[in-house]
């Protein structure tokens, strides 16, 4: 899946001349934590976060006698371009969701402005958007039961499992396959749209696979 | 000894699966056999339920859904949306009669004919939402009883205690924004068990915020963990809500022998929960409790738990 599918397109921005005060108010209004700074033609110039703004005000706040009124004045007099991050970690329209996840993780940022070929900001994708994609992919909140099956790490086992589940005429709403703690094994997680998982569990065990007993995870 | 209304109808056996299925008429046959053999049925007040009136069902379910269900049964459909929820030609009527059973129990207690009631009814109800049946459930019997009490008996505040091992997503959604019906559910954690809802932060919405309470239990949890939740989580909430009437969505599938879940509750756990709810009812509701059968799929534990449950209702 591509970033364009999950990014927010209704982009809230500020010009570089906007004050810290304006940027902060706009973030509060829209309940966002960072805001891209763009030029008149929409070119991405930087990004400023609520933390950047707090950090900018803080040193002034350490001056003796500095009042709330003075803090507000400082924020109104200071342009975002003075505190914004100029080296922005961005995503492009053709980046995949995987790219975005790795970028967010490796560069330890909360959001990636998405830019087109001309460097214009066209959207933003945040950690929240990525989590949303995970919630959907895991089938959380869909009416279903979960099965956790440990299988030998060899080709064809997932197909075998799916066939067993399929024989019960039950929809699989989510599949996840990961390395297992045990060498040479994989853990497969299914969400299946049924209450009646008992017979499916039994059939999977009869097919020679191990169903994870969730209560065992809780043992220290 | 308390007067306990016994709600049952032989037609409840007519809703029968067209293929192998855990929610079968044999459940009720086993329950009546067991209670009969123990001499308990004769000690209860038999009440034969009737078909509910339209407004009583429409207080919970949408007309379109009822029409869809009726048509599906008339047409001979074997399932409603998925294989979980089977149908036969009787299912629509028997679902109505099942909801009528919950109403009959509520009526007997509200009018004082009985102190408490046990409704041995099926199909079960707590997964059924306003516009959809699912998870073996067609109509939400408990929700219908709650609305009936409010509409016909001037009861303002109803507490529903749902100890079926599955979260009652249908009941929760029906009363999600309703501050007059407090929905409490204790169930296996949604990551591990159907329907995948009932997380601890699901507490109601809008005006109903705070009158939904979920206690998801980790796989392997048993009597001790259940006791802690009832005493430390449910009690303070009931204290604040002050119900006038308690309905129990009584499923017995949290039992350690039940094949559909991973919990370890024993007969003692169900005895404790029954006593606890009765004590709450004595404290807040003049003792008014109606217990409505939901799930429970392993015959031996289902019947032994219900025997204990009924003995407690009788106040032996």
Interface residues (C-beta under 8 A of the other chain):
Chain A: X139 X140 X141 X142 X143 X144 X145 X146 X168 X169 X170 X171 X191 X193 X194 X195 X196 X197 X198 X199 X213 X214 X215 X217 X218
Chain B: X20 X21 X22 X82 X83 X84 X127 X134 X135 X136 X166 X169 X191 X192 X193 X194 X195 X196 X197 X218 X219 X220 X259 X260 X262 X297
